């Protein structure tokens, strides 16, 4: 159902970072929730890992929220997007080809 989403923030085992797991659809209606979650994690003293494996739909505005959060991370911090769909990866590569501090991490066996 459009607009259904879950955001879960947690420590990332084995990584020096904090994680955010996104599940469901992310569009205009869920964007404020996504912005608030990312803002709450922005000042943590760690890299930010965002698991996209449970995302069924994401609009370009929500991708812009993710990339804006990456651009505003303190110096030396990075954002890792884990398991984005091929469509999400293509959109990020096309719209934000040289965004520093952003790394795409494909699912195990999927390469980088």
Residue pairs with C-beta under 8 A, 6 or more apart in sequence:
1 25
2 25
2 27
2 29
2 57
3 25
3 27
3 29
3 30
4 24
4 25
5 22
5 23
5 24
5 25
5 26
5 30
5 33
5 34
6 21
6 22
6 23
6 24
6 54
7 20
7 21
7 22
7 23
7 33
7 34
7 37
8 20
8 21
8 23
9 18
9 19
9 20
9 21
9 37
9 40
9 41
10 18
10 19
10 21
11 18
11 19
12 18
12 19
12 49
15 47
15 49
16 46
16 47
17 46
17 47
17 48
17 49
17 80
18 41
18 44
18 46
18 47
18 48
18 49
19 48
19 49
19 50
19 51
20 37
20 38
20 41
20 48
20 49
20 50
20 51
21 50
21 51
21 54
22 34
22 50
22 51
22 52
22 54
22 55
22 58
23 54
23 55
24 30
24 54
24 55
24 56
24 57
25 55
25 56
25 57
25 58
26 34
26 55
26 57
26 58
26 59
26 62
27 57
27 58
27 59
27 61
27 62
28 59
28 61
30 62
31 61
31 62
31 65
34 62
34 65
34 66
35 65
35 69
38 48
38 65
38 66
38 69
39 69
41 48
42 48
42 69
42 72
42 73
42 74
43 74
46 77
47 77
47 78
47 79
47 80
48 69
48 70
48 73
48 77
48 78
48 79
48 80
49 79
49 80
49 82
50 66
50 79
50 80
50 81
50 82
51 82
51 83
52 58
52 81
52 82
52 83
52 84
52 85
52 88
53 82
53 83
53 107
55 84
55 85
55 88
58 88
60 91
60 95
63 88
63 91
63 92
63 95
66 79
66 81
67 92
67 95
67 96
67 99
67 102
69 79
70 78
70 79
70 99
70 101
70 102
71 99
71 101
73 79
73 101
77 101
78 101
78 102
78 103
79 101
79 102
79 103
80 103
80 104
80 105
81 88
81 92
81 102
81 103
81 104
81 105
82 105
82 107
83 105
83 106
83 107
83 110
84 92
84 104
84 106
89 104
89 106
92 99
92 102
92 104
96 102
103 112
104 112
105 112
106 112
